[in-house]
C-alpha cells in the first residue's frame, strides 16, 4: 500500500500561529525561530476544504455557529445521514473530510434518562499527521501598539474621551518548514472493500492534498495570517515504506539559516536539492511517484532538480 512523505514550506509576514497563553504572540523558541503546531496546519486545511468544496467537517461548530461537544457533533452528523448504527467512526469516515485524514476521538456521554445508547469512546488515528513546524530562519518580532475607535467599559460605564489601546504581534519574515506523513494503514479495517464509500472518499481527499495545503495556506486571509504564501510542496509516494527524512535531505540556503542575521525575504535559490536528487535516485525502485507544487520564485531551481531525476514519475502541479 502506498505511503507518502510530505515536505512543505510557506512564508509569513504576520503571526502564523499565536500562543493564547502568551498574549497570542508568535511561538518564539530559544534559538529565535518560531514554532507552528500541527493543529494550525490542519485547521487551515479544514477551512479551505469546507469553503471550496463544501465538505462536512467533524471538528467544526454546529450549523447555527454555536460550539458543541464532540459527541453532539457526531450525533448531529449521524442524524443528518440517517445512520442509527452507533458506529460513529464509520459514520464520520464516510461523511466528513477531516476524520478520514486526521482521525478523531468521540467521547459518548451517558445517555439521558429514557434515551437509548451506551457511554464510552470511539477513536481512530488519522493516516495524515504533521510534526511541529519551525521557521528555517531567525525572526524579528514586531509589536506595534494599536488603538480602537470603540471605547472600553468599566463597571458597565464607558471610558470617557478615548478608545481602547492594545498590542498586535507579528514577524517581519519567516520561512516555515512543515513535515508530514500519510500512512493509510491507520484506517485499518475501514479501508477495505466492505466500506467502499470510505475508500472512495479517502482516495479523493489524498489526491486533493497538494491543492488543499498549498492553496489553502496562500488563500488564508485573516487579520493574523495575511499575508502568507506557499513556496514549495513536495510529496514522495513510496511503495509500502516510509523513510521520514525529507527535511534532512532538502537544505536551505546559508542566508536563510544564518545565526547572525534575520532575513526579510526568500532570496535567490533558497534550496539546495543536491542531496534530495541523489537520495531519490537511489530509491527510485521504491518510489511510486513524486508530486510537487511551487512558487514562481523557485521555478528554475525546481526544473533543474526534476531534470536530474532518473525514471521517476513526477506530477508537476
VOLOVEX-386165 format. One line per 5 residues: number of its first residue (from 1); their letters; for each residue x, y, z of N, C-alpha, C. Coordinates in Angstrom, 3 decimals. Layout:
<atoms>
NUM> a> X:Y:Z:X:Y:Z:X:Y:Z  ...;
</atoms>
This chain:
<atoms>
1> xxxxx> 0.839:-1.198:0.000:0.000:0.000:0.000:0.881:1.257:0.000  0.562:2.212:-0.855:1.364:3.425:-0.982:1.349:4.252:0.301  2.533:4.669:0.722:2.677:5.571:1.867:3.408:6.821:1.375  3.096:7.947:1.960:3.635:9.206:1.432:4.316:10.018:2.516  5.333:10.759:2.059:6.006:11.713:2.933:5.900:13.095:2.299;
6> xxxxx> 5.652:14.098:3.123:5.384:15.451:2.633:6.361:16.451:3.258  6.853:17.352:2.440:7.651:18.480:2.924:7.042:19.744:2.344  6.726:20.697:3.210:6.001:21.898:2.793:6.644:23.130:3.414  6.881:24.131:2.567:7.419:25.413:3.035:6.433:26.532:2.697  6.243:27.435:3.642:5.495:28.645:3.326:6.077:29.828:4.105;
11> xxxxx> 5.870:31.022:3.584:6.413:32.205:4.233:5.295:33.046:4.834  5.633:33.723:5.932:4.657:34.562:6.625:5.283:35.898:6.980  4.489:36.927:6.887:4.876:38.258:7.360:3.846:38.749:8.372  3.273:37.793:9.084:2.270:38.117:10.100:2.495:37.242:11.325  1.434:36.677:11.861:1.519:35.829:13.050:1.003:34.443:12.676;
16> xxxxx> 1.886:33.552:12.207:1.422:32.282:11.665:0.757:31.355:12.668  1.084:31.502:13.957:0.466:30.630:14.964:0.649:31.248:16.351  -0.296:32.060:16.755:-0.196:32.742:18.033:-0.387:31.801:19.221  0.240:32.153:20.342:0.139:31.372:21.579:-0.868:32.048:22.511  -2.032:31.430:22.742:-3.056:32.059:23.586:-2.612:32.252:25.034;
21> xxxxx> -1.591:31.500:25.463:-1.092:31.658:26.834:-0.059:32.768:26.947  0.257:33.417:25.819:1.263:34.475:25.835:0.811:35.650:24.972  -0.386:36.152:25.245:-0.949:37.308:24.533:-1.037:37.094:23.035  -1.147:35.842:22.626:-1.232:35.469:21.211:0.017:35.859:20.419  1.151:35.911:21.078:2.403:36.187:20.380:2.824:34.975:19.555;
26> xxxxx> 3.610:35.200:18.483:4.202:34.066:17.769:4.977:33.188:18.746  5.014:31.907:18.486:5.603:30.948:19.428:7.126:30.933:19.275  7.768:31.894:19.898:9.208:32.083:19.771:9.969:31.029:20.558  10.981:30.407:19.900:11.802:29.379:20.528:13.111:29.998:21.033  13.882:29.191:21.771:15.112:29.698:22.382:16.142:30.145:21.348;
31> xxxxx> 16.074:29.589:20.130:17.039:29.959:19.097:16.518:31.066:18.180  15.422:31.705:18.589:14.806:32.836:17.871:14.114:32.428:16.573  13.885:31.132:16.407:12.963:30.681:15.363:11.573:30.627:15.985  10.553:30.412:15.164:9.208:30.280:15.713:8.641:28.900:15.382  7.678:28.477:16.184:7.054:27.171:16.043:5.641:27.330:15.502;
36> xxxxx> 5.213:26.371:14.694:3.840:26.297:14.202:3.327:24.889:14.487  2.209:24.771:15.180:1.718:23.453:15.566:0.990:22.756:14.420  0.884:21.440:14.537:0.134:20.670:13.551:-1.343:21.040:13.572  -1.833:21.466:14.728:-3.247:21.868:14.845:-3.542:23.046:13.919  -2.611:23.992:13.846:-2.785:25.155:12.965:-2.825:24.721:11.500;
41> xxxxx> -1.937:23.827:11.113:-1.895:23.366:9.727:-3.193:22.646:9.366  -3.666:21.792:10.239:-4.899:21.045:9.978:-6.107:21.979:9.915  -6.098:23.029:10.745:-7.216:23.987:10.713:-7.268:24.704:9.367  -6.111:25.077:8.842:-6.047:25.714:7.528:-6.645:24.800:6.461  -6.275:23.531:6.507:-6.758:22.575:5.512:-8.269:22.356:5.657;
46> xxxxx> -8.734:22.218:6.886:-10.169:22.032:7.114:-10.976:23.206:6.537  -10.553:24.407:6.866:-11.314:25.588:6.450:-11.350:25.739:4.931  -10.214:25.461:4.278:-10.172:25.574:2.817:-11.058:24.513:2.174  -10.997:23.282:2.679:-11.801:22.191:2.126:-13.292:22.472:2.277  -13.656:23.061:3.396:-15.064:23.380:3.635:-15.522:24.521:2.727;
51> xxxxx> -14.677:25.550:2.612:-15.048:26.724:1.813:-15.102:26.404:0.326  -14.102:25.685:-0.186:-14.039:25.451:-1.634:-14.931:24.307:-2.094  -14.947:23.221:-1.330:-15.664:22.023:-1.779:-16.958:21.749:-1.022  -17.200:22.501:0.033:-18.410:22.282:0.810:-18.381:21.012:1.629  -17.181:20.497:1.919:-17.073:19.263:2.684:-17.553:19.466:4.118;
56> xxxxx> -18.159:18.446:4.676:-18.566:18.453:6.069:-17.357:18.176:6.952  -17.230:18.930:8.045:-16.142:18.744:8.997:-16.682:18.201:10.308  -15.915:17.318:10.921:-16.250:16.872:12.272:-15.828:17.929:13.285  -14.577:18.402:13.181:-14.090:19.438:14.092:-14.570:20.782:13.567  -15.787:21.125:13.985:-16.445:22.325:13.481:-17.563:22.700:14.433;
61> xxxxx> -18.062:23.903:14.289:-19.227:24.312:15.063:-20.486:23.679:14.493  -21.580:23.831:15.190:-22.856:23.348:14.682:-23.313:24.239:13.525  -24.399:23.879:12.882:-24.883:24.641:11.728:-25.218:26.083:12.076  -25.659:26.326:13.317:-26.002:27.698:13.706:-24.786:28.477:14.214  -23.605:27.844:14.140:-22.376:28.526:14.539:-22.006:28.385:15.995;
66> xxxxx> -22.808:27.697:16.774:-22.538:27.546:18.201:-21.526:26.441:18.450  -20.837:26.518:19.590:-19.874:25.495:19.964:-20.607:24.268:20.492  -20.093:23.090:20.173:-20.739:21.848:20.594:-19.693:20.865:21.103  -20.143:19.850:21.839:-19.247:18.782:22.272:-19.009:17.826:21.104  -17.954:17.007:21.222:-17.625:16.078:20.147:-18.744:15.073:19.918;
71> xxxxx> -19.341:14.563:21.009:-20.392:13.566:20.806:-21.652:14.177:20.224  -21.944:15.423:20.579:-23.098:16.109:19.985:-22.884:16.316:18.494  -21.674:16.724:18.130:-21.357:16.933:16.716:-21.475:15.617:15.943  -20.942:14.537:16.515:-21.010:13.236:15.855:-22.456:12.774:15.694  -23.248:12.964:16.725:-24.650:12.554:16.664:-25.427:13.387:15.656;
76> xxxxx> -25.096:14.675:15.559:-25.768:15.538:14.574:-25.472:15.066:13.155  -24.208:14.713:12.894:-23.829:14.227:11.563:-24.526:12.906:11.263  -24.585:12.023:12.254:-25.268:10.738:12.076:-26.754:10.955:11.763  -27.353:11.913:12.443:-28.771:12.214:12.218:-28.995:12.751:10.813  -28.099:13.634:10.361:-28.220:14.190:9.011:-28.089:13.107:7.950;
81> xxxxx> -27.332:12.052:8.272:-27.098:10.961:7.315:-28.072:9.794:7.505  -28.997:9.944:8.459:-29.969:8.880:8.762:-29.279:7.558:9.071  -28.183:7.641:9.836:-27.438:6.441:10.206:-27.591:6.221:11.716  -28.286:5.181:12.096:-28.534:4.885:13.504:-27.702:3.709:13.993  -26.629:3.386:13.280:-25.819:2.222:13.631:-25.069:2.388:14.946;
86> xxxxx> -24.770:3.630:15.321:-23.988:3.870:16.528:-22.492:3.729:16.325  -22.073:3.335:15.135:-20.648:3.238:14.812:-20.188:4.605:14.303  -19.821:5.472:15.249:-19.529:6.856:14.881:-18.234:6.987:14.085  -17.292:6.091:14.307:-16.080:6.117:13.499:-16.424:5.903:12.031  -17.232:4.889:11.751:-17.642:4.618:10.367:-18.437:5.788:9.789;
91> xxxxx> -19.354:6.310:10.579:-20.199:7.419:10.122:-19.344:8.631:9.751  -18.379:8.963:10.611:-17.538:10.135:10.364:-16.555:9.896:9.225  -16.072:8.677:9.098:-15.183:8.353:7.976:-15.917:8.466:6.643  -17.191:8.118:6.636:-17.969:8.143:5.395:-18.477:9.530:5.033  -18.618:10.403:6.023:-19.365:11.640:5.771:-18.641:12.935:6.121;
96> xxxxx> -17.364:12.862:6.507:-16.621:14.089:6.792:-15.305:14.103:6.021  -14.729:15.281:5.907:-13.423:15.436:5.259:-12.276:15.162:6.211  -12.380:15.632:7.447:-11.223:15.618:8.334:-10.956:14.286:9.028  -11.976:13.522:9.374:-11.724:12.264:10.083:-10.988:11.232:9.223  -11.326:11.065:7.924:-10.556:10.106:7.115:-9.071:10.458:7.002;
101> xxxxx> -8.737:11.745:7.153:-7.340:12.162:7.061:-6.675:12.275:8.430  -7.313:13.000:9.358:-6.683:13.326:10.631:-7.116:12.435:11.792  -8.150:11.640:11.587:-8.658:10.815:12.664:-9.583:11.596:13.576  -9.989:10.973:14.676:-10.894:11.652:15.598:-11.176:10.817:16.825  -11.593:11.498:17.882:-11.992:10.862:19.132:-13.374:11.364:19.499;
106> xxxxx> -14.297:10.445:19.690:-15.659:10.794:20.092:-15.928:10.161:21.445  -16.053:10.991:22.466:-16.402:10.503:23.799:-17.914:10.585:23.951  -18.558:9.424:24.036:-20.018:9.367:24.107:-20.449:9.502:25.562  -21.163:10.574:25.857:-21.624:10.801:27.217:-22.784:9.877:27.579  -22.976:9.681:28.836:-24.038:8.806:29.320:-25.383:9.329:28.840;
111> xxxxx> -26.195:8.487:28.197:-27.491:8.948:27.675:-28.401:9.465:28.789  -29.241:10.414:28.442:-30.219:10.916:29.400:-31.272:9.843:29.672  -31.954:10.006:30.751:-32.969:9.030:31.123:-34.011:8.894:30.012  -34.258:7.664:29.613:-35.232:7.408:28.551:-34.620:7.304:27.175  -33.332:7.721:27.021:-32.658:7.635:25.734:-31.898:6.319:25.609;
116> xxxxx> -31.752:5.851:24.374:-31.016:4.619:24.104:-29.533:4.919:23.925  -28.724:3.886:24.064:-27.294:4.039:23.811:-26.462:3.801:25.049  -25.131:3.650:24.830:-24.198:3.425:25.908:-23.099:4.476:25.883  -22.561:4.787:27.051:-21.449:5.737:27.119:-20.151:5.012:26.756  -19.118:5.777:26.478:-17.834:5.196:26.095:-17.118:6.119:25.138;
121> xxxxx> -16.157:5.600:24.421:-15.430:6.421:23.448:-15.093:5.603:22.223  -15.044:6.288:21.089:-14.664:5.663:19.825:-13.565:6.522:19.216  -12.510:5.887:18.779:-11.330:6.626:18.321:-10.711:5.965:17.108  -10.173:6.784:16.214:-9.348:6.263:15.135:-8.198:7.247:14.895  -6.999:6.716:14.720:-5.824:7.542:14.446:-5.767:7.849:12.958;
126> xxxxx> -5.658:9.105:12.622:-5.686:9.509:11.227:-4.433:9.116:10.463  -4.569:8.799:9.185:-3.413:8.448:8.347:-2.461:9.613:8.099  -2.996:10.845:8.103:-2.174:12.021:7.789:-1.804:12.756:9.073  -0.523:12.817:9.352:-0.051:13.510:10.553:1.109:14.438:10.194  1.199:15.545:10.941:2.272:16.513:10.752:3.061:16.670:12.041;
131> xxxxx> 4.363:16.873:11.890:5.182:17.206:13.039:5.056:18.687:13.358  5.695:19.107:14.425:5.717:20.530:14.773:6.552:21.280:13.745  5.988:22.332:13.169:6.714:23.127:12.190:7.610:24.155:12.857  8.684:24.503:12.178:9.596:25.539:12.678:9.985:26.453:11.528  10.281:27.689:11.863:10.812:28.573:10.837:12.269:28.189:10.579;
136> xxxxx> 12.666:28.257:9.313:14.052:27.978:8.933:14.969:29.060:9.498  14.482:30.265:9.505:15.291:31.430:9.872:14.958:31.977:11.259  15.897:32.739:11.799:15.626:33.552:12.982:14.678:34.664:12.568  13.834:35.090:13.479:12.834:36.094:13.114:12.951:37.342:13.981  12.517:38.456:13.418:12.311:39.682:14.171:10.846:39.774:14.553;
141> xxxxx> 10.555:39.957:15.831:9.173:40.152:16.262:8.804:41.624:16.146  7.598:41.878:15.695:7.074:43.233:15.570:5.917:43.371:16.547  5.900:44.473:17.324:4.868:44.651:18.343:4.276:46.057:18.295  3.583:46.396:17.230:3.003:47.736:17.159:1.842:47.904:18.140  1.722:49.089:18.682:0.565:49.416:19.513:-0.601:49.778:18.598;
146> xxxxx> -1.783:49.263:18.912:-2.961:49.535:18.098:-4.036:50.183:18.962  -4.898:50.953:18.305:-5.986:51.622:19.026:-7.309:51.327:18.350  -8.378:51.547:19.080:-9.719:51.326:18.557:-10.568:52.555:18.773  -11.457:52.821:17.814:-12.401:53.930:17.963:-13.472:53.619:18.999  -13.695:52.325:19.232:-14.692:51.935:20.222:-14.081:52.041:21.616;
151> xxxxx> -14.824:52.548:22.567:-14.338:52.693:23.930:-14.566:51.412:24.701  -13.771:51.231:25.747:-13.959:50.089:26.623:-15.012:50.383:27.661  -15.271:49.411:28.532:-16.278:49.599:29.574:-15.693:49.215:30.922  -15.972:49.983:31.939:-15.548:49.716:33.301:-16.770:49.778:34.196  -17.120:48.653:34.813:-18.291:48.586:35.675:-19.524:49.127:34.955;
156> xxxxx> -19.689:48.641:33.721:-20.849:48.967:32.906:-20.910:50.428:32.483  -19.825:51.178:32.709:-19.792:52.572:32.271:-18.692:52.738:31.230  -18.960:53.502:30.196:-17.982:53.694:29.131:-16.844:54.598:29.586  -15.619:54.228:29.188:-14.492:55.121:29.430:-14.694:56.412:28.645  -14.285:57.487:29.197:-14.524:58.779:28.556:-13.386:59.178:27.631;
161> xxxxx> -13.723:59.789:26.508:-12.836:60.565:25.647:-11.835:59.768:24.813  -11.641:58.492:25.038:-10.658:57.780:24.237:-11.081:56.333:24.034  -10.534:55.738:22.962:-10.816:54.332:22.693:-9.854:53.432:23.445  -9.899:52.160:23.120:-9.035:51.206:23.791:-7.687:51.097:23.079  -6.659:50.690:23.823:-5.309:50.543:23.305:-4.851:49.104:23.536;
166> xxxxx> -4.202:48.540:22.552:-3.722:47.170:22.700:-2.462:46.951:21.888  -2.002:45.689:21.866:-0.803:45.339:21.105:-1.144:44.271:20.080  -0.385:44.310:18.992:-0.542:43.319:17.941:0.834:42.743:17.642  0.931:41.419:17.540:2.227:40.766:17.375:2.341:40.122:15.996  3.513:40.238:15.393:3.763:39.641:14.081:5.259:39.389:13.923;
171> xxxxx> 5.619:38.732:12.823:7.033:38.539:12.498:7.336:39.343:11.235  8.557:39.850:11.152:8.943:40.590:9.958:8.990:39.661:8.747  9.569:38.460:8.939:9.608:37.457:7.874:9.931:36.094:8.485  9.214:35.070:8.029:9.511:33.702:8.467:9.259:32.737:7.316  10.225:31.860:7.050:10.031:30.752:6.121:9.828:29.501:6.981;
176> xxxxx> 8.635:28.961:6.934:8.239:27.889:7.849:8.287:26.543:7.139  8.826:25.560:7.834:9.059:24.222:7.281:8.169:23.210:8.010  7.348:22.494:7.220:6.398:21.525:7.772:6.699:20.139:7.210  6.720:19.138:8.085:6.978:17.757:7.674:5.769:16.897:8.016  5.313:16.097:7.059:4.153:15.255:7.297:4.310:13.881:6.677;
181> xxxxx> 3.429:12.967:7.075:3.437:11.622:6.519:2.004:11.114:6.401  1.778:10.291:5.387:0.461:9.712:5.123:0.597:8.191:5.110  -0.039:7.543:6.088:0.035:6.095:6.205:-1.380:5.505:6.259  -1.911:5.030:5.121:-3.280:4.517:5.063:-3.550:3.347:6.005  -2.497:2.667:6.447:-2.665:1.519:7.347:-3.440:1.907:8.604;
186> xxxxx> -3.341:3.187:8.994:-4.025:3.635:10.208:-5.542:3.471:10.135  -6.097:3.409:8.932:-7.549:3.237:8.799:-7.985:1.799:9.059  -7.035:0.887:9.103:-7.330:-0.486:9.482:-8.444:-1.117:8.685  -9.394:-1.707:9.396:-10.475:-2.475:8.768:-11.385:-1.624:7.897  -11.348:-0.299:8.087:-12.269:0.557:7.334:-11.811:0.818:5.903;
191> xxxxx> -10.559:0.514:5.582:-10.060:0.759:4.230:-10.042:-0.551:3.432  -11.196:-1.209:3.394:-11.340:-2.456:2.638:-12.615:-2.374:1.813  -12.859:-3.405:1.026:-13.988:-3.388:0.101:-15.341:-3.302:0.803  -15.400:-3.708:2.086:-16.674:-3.655:2.817:-17.131:-2.223:3.063  -16.235:-1.270:2.897:-16.560:0.144:3.126:-16.176:0.953:1.884;
196> xxxxx> -16.875:0.755:0.782:-16.486:1.401:-0.485:-16.513:2.929:-0.423  -17.455:3.497:0.332:-17.557:4.959:0.393:-16.351:5.552:1.102  -15.888:4.884:2.148:-14.720:5.369:2.876:-13.488:5.348:1.980  -13.306:4.251:1.279:-12.146:4.119:0.391:-12.200:5.157:-0.730  -13.387:5.358:-1.290:-13.548:6.328:-2.373:-13.238:7.739:-1.897;
201> xxxxx> -13.785:8.119:-0.740:-13.562:9.467:-0.220:-12.102:9.680:0.165  -11.520:8.696:0.815:-10.124:8.812:1.242:-9.207:8.997:0.039  -9.445:8.230:-1.014:-8.643:8.351:-2.234:-8.785:9.742:-2.846  -9.998:10.256:-2.865:-10.243:11.597:-3.416:-9.525:12.670:-2.594  -9.637:12.600:-1.273:-9.006:13.600:-0.419:-7.484:13.565:-0.557;
206> xxxxx> -6.927:12.370:-0.694:-5.478:12.252:-0.859:-5.018:12.913:-2.164  -5.811:12.780:-3.220:-5.472:13.420:-4.492:-5.521:14.939:-4.380  -6.347:15.445:-3.499:-6.517:16.889:-3.347:-5.550:17.506:-2.344  -4.742:16.697:-1.685:-3.864:17.196:-0.630:-2.971:18.360:-1.059  -2.240:18.253:-2.182:-1.366:19.375:-2.553:-2.130:20.689:-2.694;
211> xxxxx> -3.286:20.638:-3.334:-4.080:21.858:-3.513:-4.572:22.385:-2.175  -5.107:21.510:-1.336:-5.728:21.952:-0.093:-4.704:22.553:0.860  -3.516:21.972:0.934:-2.491:22.529:1.813:-1.812:23.742:1.185  -1.417:23.631:-0.077:-0.679:24.714:-0.740:-1.573:25.931:-0.965  -2.676:25.735:-1.669:-3.566:26.864:-1.967:-4.286:27.355:-0.722;
216> xxxxx> -4.635:26.426:0.165:-5.318:26.829:1.394:-4.474:27.748:2.242  -3.159:27.511:2.265:-2.258:28.354:3.045:-2.137:29.744:2.438  -1.968:29.810:1.124:-1.833:31.105:0.452:-3.115:31.918:0.530  -4.234:31.250:0.422:-5.513:31.959:0.350:-6.165:32.222:1.701  -5.455:31.915:2.779:-5.993:32.191:4.107:-5.837:33.679:4.420;
221> xxxxx> -6.925:34.398:4.348:-6.899:35.845:4.557:-7.656:36.181:5.839  -6.905:36.305:6.931:-7.479:36.731:8.204:-6.568:37.810:8.790  -7.020:38.454:9.844:-6.250:39.543:10.456:-4.860:39.078:10.875  -4.747:37.888:11.436:-3.456:37.448:11.961:-2.631:36.626:10.983  -3.208:36.235:9.851:-2.487:35.345:8.940:-2.076:36.013:7.618;
226> xxxxx> -2.705:37.086:7.238:-2.396:37.713:5.949:-1.293:38.749:6.118  -0.232:38.755:5.266:-0.047:37.850:4.129:0.855:36.657:4.462  0.486:35.497:3.921:1.379:34.356:3.913:1.298:33.703:2.539  2.351:32.990:2.151:2.432:32.482:0.778:3.144:31.134:0.761  2.561:30.185:0.068:3.179:28.872:-0.090:4.348:28.963:-1.070;
231> xxxxx> 5.426:28.254:-0.749:6.634:28.289:-1.562:6.914:26.942:-2.229  6.820:25.856:-1.478:7.154:24.543:-2.031:6.362:23.447:-1.328  5.736:22.592:-2.140:5.084:21.378:-1.638:5.724:20.202:-2.363  6.305:19.298:-1.602:6.949:18.114:-2.172:6.382:16.877:-1.486  5.831:15.968:-2.279:5.276:14.728:-1.739:5.891:13.548:-2.484;
236> xxxxx> 6.455:12.622:-1.720:7.032:11.412:-2.297:6.145:10.236:-1.899  5.557:9.581:-2.899:4.715:8.407:-2.661:5.577:7.152:-2.794  5.748:6.459:-1.680:6.575:5.256:-1.658:5.722:3.990:-1.763  6.351:2.914:-2.219:5.682:1.620:-2.314:5.814:0.890:-0.977  4.859:1.168:-0.086:4.778:0.476:1.202:6.013:0.646:2.086;
241> xxxxx> 6.574:1.858:2.118:7.710:2.122:3.001:7.730:3.616:3.311  8.261:3.999:4.456:8.452:5.400:4.803:9.861:5.582:5.357  10.506:6.686:4.979:11.843:6.976:5.479:11.846:8.129:6.490  10.882:9.018:6.363:10.759:10.162:7.273:12.042:10.992:7.358  12.636:11.275:6.219:13.886:12.040:6.235:13.902:13.203:5.238;
246> xxxxx> 12.765:13.544:4.662:12.757:14.640:3.684:13.350:15.943:4.242  13.049:16.321:5.483:13.623:17.578:5.979:15.149:17.586:6.012  15.743:16.420:6.146:17.208:16.359:6.249:17.889:16.245:4.901  17.124:15.966:3.841:17.765:15.838:2.516:17.413:17.000:1.584  16.667:17.976:2.105:16.494:19.254:1.408:17.111:20.319:2.301;
251> xxxxx> 18.098:21.019:1.793:18.799:22.036:2.587:18.362:23.434:2.168  18.370:24.335:3.138:18.056:25.741:2.857:19.359:26.535:2.739  19.286:27.659:2.068:20.480:28.466:1.840:21.045:28.981:3.158  22.344:29.243:3.147:23.012:29.760:4.349:22.469:31.125:4.737  21.995:31.899:3.772:21.421:33.216:4.085:20.185:33.081:4.963;
256> xxxxx> 19.383:32.037:4.700:18.178:31.832:5.498:18.505:31.265:6.873  19.526:30.428:6.943:19.851:29.736:8.191:20.902:30.455:9.040  21.327:31.613:8.614:22.376:32.332:9.335:21.974:32.612:10.788  22.940:32.419:11.693:22.694:32.712:13.112:23.007:34.167:13.442  23.512:34.896:12.452:23.928:36.280:12.689:22.959:37.308:12.117;
261> xxxxx> 22.046:36.854:11.227:21.127:37.798:10.602:19.692:37.279:10.687  18.761:38.164:10.448:17.351:37.785:10.383:16.833:38.171:8.998  16.702:37.217:8.080:16.286:37.511:6.696:14.926:38.203:6.635  14.736:38.994:5.609:13.457:39.683:5.407:12.794:39.270:4.095  13.405:38.308:3.384:12.827:37.826:2.141:13.373:36.442:1.820;
266> xxxxx> 12.753:35.781:0.838:13.144:34.426:0.468:14.546:34.385:-0.136  14.843:35.331:-1.003:16.151:35.376:-1.647:16.231:34.439:-2.844  17.340:34.483:-3.547:17.531:33.645:-4.720:18.017:32.250:-4.331  17.524:31.248:-5.064:17.923:29.849:-4.838:17.929:29.495:-3.350  16.781:29.539:-2.722:16.721:29.299:-1.275:16.938:27.850:-0.865;
271> xxxxx> 16.864:26.905:-1.838:17.002:25.494:-1.502:18.156:24.842:-2.262  18.774:23.875:-1.607:19.799:23.045:-2.243:19.214:21.643:-2.380  18.967:21.205:-3.624:18.333:19.914:-3.874:19.337:18.799:-4.187  20.622:19.058:-4.011:21.648:18.084:-4.398:21.448:16.742:-3.699  21.316:16.759:-2.384:21.154:15.521:-1.624:19.814:14.864:-1.921;
276> xxxxx> 18.799:15.675:-2.157:17.471:15.141:-2.487:17.526:14.325:-3.771  18.135:14.889:-4.810:18.237:14.194:-6.095:18.976:12.871:-5.935  20.100:12.911:-5.244:20.916:11.702:-5.043:20.112:10.625:-4.303  19.417:11.027:-3.259:18.674:10.066:-2.433:17.492:9.479:-3.191  16.745:10.316:-3.898:15.579:9.824:-4.628:16.004:8.889:-5.762;
281> xxxxx> 17.092:9.196:-6.431:17.578:8.311:-7.499:17.995:6.952:-6.944  18.561:6.958:-5.755:18.954:5.693:-5.123:17.728:4.875:-4.718  16.616:5.557:-4.469:15.397:4.871:-4.012:14.349:4.704:-5.116  14.703:4.954:-6.333:13.708:5.037:-7.401:12.850:3.785:-7.539  13.390:2.632:-7.212:12.619:1.394:-7.318:11.557:1.283:-6.226;
286> xxxxx> 11.674:2.117:-5.213:10.716:2.091:-4.106:9.733:3.265:-4.168  9.858:4.087:-5.211:9.018:5.281:-5.327:7.918:5.064:-6.358  6.703:5.344:-5.985:5.559:5.277:-6.892:5.549:6.504:-7.790  5.628:7.677:-7.161:5.702:8.933:-7.915:6.009:10.076:-6.959  6.327:11.217:-7.545:6.581:12.445:-6.794:5.549:13.478:-7.225;
291> xxxxx> 5.025:14.210:-6.268:4.079:15.291:-6.554:4.694:16.582:-6.041  4.691:17.613:-6.881:5.378:18.843:-6.500:4.591:20.065:-6.975  4.592:21.081:-6.140:3.912:22.344:-6.441:4.786:23.446:-5.843  4.954:24.574:-6.559:5.943:25.544:-6.105:5.623:26.948:-6.623  6.240:27.927:-5.986:6.081:29.327:-6.370:6.990:29.656:-7.563;
296> xxxxx> 6.630:30.684:-8.299:7.415:31.086:-9.471:8.853:31.443:-9.108  9.074:31.905:-7.872:10.409:32.309:-7.432:11.441:31.196:-7.611  11.013:29.953:-7.447:11.967:28.839:-7.476:11.741:27.922:-8.687  11.033:28.417:-9.677:10.697:27.590:-10.846:11.931:27.032:-11.534  12.926:27.858:-11.776:14.116:27.388:-12.493:14.890:26.369:-11.664;
301> xxxxx> 14.973:26.581:-10.353:15.680:25.643:-9.480:14.977:24.291:-9.441  13.645:24.319:-9.362:12.876:23.075:-9.329:12.988:22.348:-10.661  12.905:23.082:-11.753:13.022:22.466:-13.074:14.364:21.771:-13.241  15.415:22.409:-12.775:16.749:21.807:-12.836:16.807:20.544:-11.986  16.216:20.592:-10.815:16.206:19.425:-9.931:15.455:18.263:-10.565;
306> xxxxx> 14.280:18.534:-11.132:13.470:17.470:-11.737:14.168:16.848:-12.943  14.936:17.650:-13.663:15.633:17.142:-14.850:16.721:16.134:-14.498  17.132:16.110:-13.232:18.201:15.213:-12.798:17.680:13.894:-12.220  16.363:13.743:-12.124:15.791:12.506:-11.590:15.785:11.413:-12.664  16.087:10.196:-12.261:16.198:9.073:-13.199:14.917:8.237:-13.215;
311> xxxxx> 14.150:8.379:-14.279:12.984:7.493:-14.498:12.040:7.444:-13.292  11.792:8.568:-12.674:10.829:8.659:-11.573:9.632:9.470:-12.049  8.445:8.925:-11.903:7.244:9.629:-12.336:7.028:10.863:-11.476  6.754:11.995:-12.138:6.548:13.253:-11.425:5.242:13.890:-11.871  4.399:14.239:-10.906:3.220:15.060:-11.160:3.599:16.498:-10.828;
316> xx> 3.885:17.288:-11.868:4.259:18.666:-11.689:2.995:19.507:-11.645  2.585:19.876:-10.447:1.282:20.508:-10.255:1.355:22.021:-10.383;
</atoms>
